[in-house]
Amino acid sequence: MRAKAARLLSHGAPLEVEEVELPSPGPGECLVELAFAGVNPVDRYEALGRVNPEAPLPRTLGTEASGFVRRGGRVRRVFLNRFSLARQADGLWASHVVAREDKLIELPAGVGLEQAAVVGVAGVTAWRCVTEIAAVSGKDKVLVLGASGGVGSAIVSIAHRLGAEVVAQIGSPDKEAFTRARGADRVVVCQASSLKDELGPFTPSAVFDPLGGGFTGAAVELLSPRGRLVIFGTSAGPSGEVPLQGIYRKALRVLGYGGLIESEGRIAAGVSDSLQALREGRFELVVDRVLPLAAANTALENIAERRVQGKQVLALG
């Protein structure tokens, strides 16, 4: 069987949609008809050669997707990621893939295919950072940096539903309504240099930082004694000055989350937990844009230019 796929021919070059030959499913394998695929910063980094530069070319990109398994008159809705693939050299920006049956995660009723396609990266990161790493409760005051992004907006929704007071930082005023709708009690539009002035007397007990650069140092200064700083990205800059005295004098905890080094089992458990939380309404993953597979390059450009509120997905059918 042949499938359409968005292929990386060389690092830094535009992706090309081509037909590829799929292997026949072997024992314990099945054909999955893909519906939607998530578009994540890591996909862009891979296209540029900053992640997995040694992987063979050409290859299909895409780290997570949702789709259907049709067999014997029964249709199953499933989530899958690269661990699910029978041949893991390729990705999931394709119309069909061959996957391992035991690595597919069935979707619960009430979770849409678009949402499911982004649960493995944004959903798991947000859910684990809030509930496990920072262990947020209703007693917390939470500051979410980069709050209009895919993970940030989900973090806002989780912390809000846990009963925490949530202040959200964004860089553009046109994203304020979207961010407030996720449950933020207050939204501030500013850069790192003016963050302290914008927040005024607000002293967070937990800060979620996907930005880095000057924001990390500002977060250390703002945190209350024994506060938690959770870092899961550096989109504003991979380095910056941090006031070290503030860390030890306030007994702060600086915690990192790196999904790329998580084990297959931890990711699978996180996906299952996140899907259940989505079904129960304990947080939300907002899909802002649905683009066709042929627009994969536009999707990557949207990430680079920060034109997305929430998440975007590729329609693969």
C-alpha positions in Angstrom: 0.0 0.0 0.0 1.1 3.6 -0.7 0.6 6.5 1.7 1.0 10.3 1.3 3.6 11.7 3.7 5.3 15.0 4.5 9.0 14.2 3.9 12.2 15.8 5.1 14.7 15.6 2.2 17.4 17.7 3.8 17.8 19.7 6.9 16.5 23.3 6.6 14.8 22.6 3.3 11.0 22.7 2.8 9.2 19.5 3.4 7.8 17.7 0.3 4.5 15.7 0.3 5.3 12.4 -1.5 3.9 9.0 -1.8 5.7 6.3 0.2 5.4 2.5 0.1 4.2 1.0 3.4 5.4 -2.4 4.5 2.7 -5.1 5.0 1.7 -5.5 8.6 3.4 -8.4 10.3 2.4 -10.4 13.4 1.2 -8.0 16.1 1.0 -5.1 13.7 -1.8 -3.2 12.0 -2.6 -0.6 9.5 -3.7 2.8 11.0 -5.6 5.3 9.0 -4.4 8.6 10.5 -6.8 11.5 11.0 -4.9 14.3 12.6 -1.3 14.9 13.7 0.1 17.4 16.2 2.6 20.1 15.2 5.2 20.7 17.9 8.3 22.8 18.3 10.3 19.6 18.3 9.1 18.9 14.8 10.6 22.2 13.6 13.8 21.5 15.4 14.0 18.1 13.7 13.4 19.7 10.3 16.3 22.1 11.0 18.6 19.3 12.1 18.7 20.5 15.8 17.1 17.3 17.0 17.9 13.8 15.6 20.5 15.1 13.1 21.9 11.6 12.7 18.5 10.1 11.6 18.4 8.9 7.9 17.1 11.1 5.1 14.7 11.3 3.5 12.1 10.5 6.3 8.6 11.4 7.4 8.3 13.9 10.2 5.7 14.0 13.0 5.8 12.9 16.6 2.1 12.2 17.5 -1.2 11.6 15.8 -4.7 10.2 16.1 -6.5 7.8 13.8 -8.6 4.7 13.2 -7.9 1.0 13.1 -10.6 -0.8 11.0 -10.9 -4.5 11.4 -13.7 -7.0 11.1 -16.4 -4.3 11.0 -15.1 -2.7 14.1 -13.5 0.8 14.2 -11.2 1.8 17.0 -10.1 5.4 17.6 -6.5 5.5 18.8 -3.6 7.7 19.8 -0.1 6.9 18.6 3.4 8.3 18.7 6.7 7.2 17.4 7.0 4.4 19.9 3.9 2.9 18.3 5.4 2.6 14.8 6.4 -0.8 13.5 9.4 0.9 11.8 10.4 3.8 14.0 12.7 5.5 11.5 9.8 7.5 10.2 7.2 9.8 11.7 3.4 10.4 11.6 2.7 13.2 9.2 1.2 10.7 6.8 -2.2 9.3 5.6 -1.4 5.8 6.9 1.2 4.0 9.0 1.9 0.5 10.1 1.9 0.3 13.9 2.3 -2.2 16.7 -1.0 -3.2 18.2 0.3 -3.2 21.8 1.6 0.4 21.5 -1.7 2.0 20.5 -3.7 3.8 23.1 -7.5 3.7 22.7 -9.3 7.0 23.0 -12.0 7.4 25.7 -15.5 8.6 24.6 -15.8 12.3 24.7 -12.2 13.1 23.6 -12.1 14.3 20.0 -9.6 13.2 17.4 -8.2 16.7 17.0 -7.5 17.1 20.8 -6.1 13.5 21.0 -3.6 14.3 18.3 -1.8 16.8 20.6 -2.1 15.1 23.9 1.2 13.3 23.8 3.4 16.4 23.9 1.4 19.5 25.0 -1.1 17.5 27.1 1.4 15.3 28.9 3.8 18.2 29.5 1.1 20.4 31.0 -0.6 17.7 33.0 2.6 16.4 34.6 4.2 19.8 35.2 1.2 21.0 37.1 0.0 17.9 39.0 3.2 16.0 39.4 6.3 18.2 39.2 4.9 21.3 40.9 2.0 19.6 42.7 -0.2 22.6 42.5 -3.2 22.9 44.8 -6.0 25.4 45.4 -3.7 27.2 47.9 -1.2 28.2 45.2 -0.7 31.5 43.4 0.5 30.5 39.9 2.3 32.5 37.2 2.2 31.0 33.8 4.7 32.5 31.3 4.0 32.2 27.6 0.4 31.4 28.6 -1.1 31.6 25.1 1.0 28.7 23.7 -0.1 25.0 23.5 1.4 24.0 26.8 1.0 27.3 28.6 -2.8 27.6 27.8 -3.3 24.0 29.0 -1.4 24.8 32.2 -3.7 27.8 32.8 -6.7 25.6 32.5 -5.4 22.9 34.8 -4.3 25.3 37.6 -7.6 27.2 37.3 -9.6 23.9 37.8 -7.4 23.0 40.8 -8.6 26.2 42.4 -5.3 28.2 42.2 -5.1 31.9 41.6 -3.7 32.2 38.1 -1.9 35.1 36.5 -0.9 34.6 32.8 1.9 36.4 30.9 1.6 36.9 27.2 3.7 38.9 24.7 0.9 40.2 22.5 -2.4 41.9 23.4 -4.3 40.1 20.6 -4.0 36.8 22.6 -5.5 38.2 25.8 -9.1 37.1 25.3 -8.0 33.6 24.4 -5.8 33.3 27.5 -8.4 34.7 29.8 -10.9 32.2 28.4 -8.7 29.4 29.6 -9.3 30.5 33.2 -6.7 33.1 34.0 -7.7 35.4 36.8 -5.5 38.1 35.3 -3.5 38.5 32.1 -0.4 40.7 31.7 1.1 41.7 28.4 4.8 42.4 28.8 8.4 41.3 28.3 10.8 40.1 30.9 12.1 43.5 31.8 8.7 44.8 32.9 7.3 41.6 34.4 7.9 42.7 38.0 6.2 46.1 37.5 3.2 44.6 35.7 2.6 42.0 38.5 2.8 44.5 41.3 2.2 42.9 44.7 1.4 39.5 43.2 3.9 36.9 44.6 3.6 33.5 43.0 4.3 30.3 44.8 4.7 28.4 41.5 6.0 29.7 38.1 5.8 27.8 34.8 8.5 28.9 32.4 8.7 27.8 28.7 10.6 31.0 27.8 13.9 31.2 29.4 16.1 34.2 28.6 15.4 37.1 30.9 12.1 35.5 32.2 13.8 32.9 34.3 15.8 35.4 36.4 12.6 37.5 36.7 10.7 34.5 37.9 13.3 33.8 40.6 13.0 37.3 41.9 9.2 37.1 42.0 8.7 33.8 43.7 7.6 33.6 47.3 9.8 31.6 49.8 9.8 27.9 49.1 8.3 28.5 45.7 8.6 26.2 42.7 10.0 27.2 39.3 9.2 24.7 36.6 11.2 25.1 33.3 10.1 23.2 30.2 11.4 25.4 27.4 13.6 28.3 26.3 11.8 29.9 23.4 12.9 33.4 24.5 16.5 32.4 24.9 18.6 29.3 26.0 20.6 31.4 28.5 20.2 34.3 30.9 21.3 35.7 34.2 19.7 34.2 37.3 20.0 35.8 40.8 21.5 32.8 42.6 21.1 34.3 46.1 17.3 34.4 45.5 17.3 30.6 45.0 19.0 29.7 48.2 17.8 32.5 50.4 14.2 31.8 49.6 14.8 28.0 49.5 13.3 27.8 46.0 13.0 24.6 44.0 14.0 24.8 40.4 12.5 21.9 38.5 12.9 20.8 34.9 10.8 18.8 32.6 12.3 17.3 29.4 10.0 15.1 27.4 12.7 14.0 25.0 14.4 12.0 27.7 11.3 10.4 29.2 10.9 6.6 28.9 8.3 5.1 26.6 6.5 3.8 29.7 6.3 7.2 31.4 5.1 8.9 28.2 2.4 6.2 27.7 1.2 6.6 31.3 1.1 10.4 30.9 -1.0 10.0 27.7 -3.4 7.8 29.5 -3.7 10.1 32.5 -4.1 13.2 30.3 -6.8 11.5 28.1 -8.7 10.6 31.2 -8.4 14.2 32.6 -9.6 15.6 29.3 -12.6 13.3 29.3 -13.4 14.4 32.8 -13.0 18.1 32.0 -10.1 18.6 34.3 -8.3 20.6 31.7 -8.5 21.6 28.0 -6.3 21.4 24.9 -7.4 24.0 22.4 -6.8 23.4 18.7 -6.5 26.8 17.1 -5.9 25.8 13.5 -6.4 22.7 11.3 -4.2 22.7 8.2 -4.0 20.2 5.4 -0.9 17.9 5.1 0.2 20.0 2.1 0.5 23.0 4.4 3.0 21.3 6.7 5.6 24.0 6.0 3.1 26.7 6.9 2.5 25.0 10.2 6.2 25.0 11.0 6.4 28.7 10.0 3.5 29.4 12.3 5.5 28.0 15.2 8.6 30.0 14.3 6.6 33.2 14.1 4.5 32.5 17.2 1.2 32.9 15.2 -0.6 30.1 17.1 -2.9 30.3 20.1 -3.1 26.9 21.7 -2.2 24.1 19.2 -2.4 23.4 15.5 -2.9 20.1 13.8 -2.5 18.7 10.3 -5.5 16.9 8.8 -4.1 13.7 7.3 -7.2 12.1 5.7 
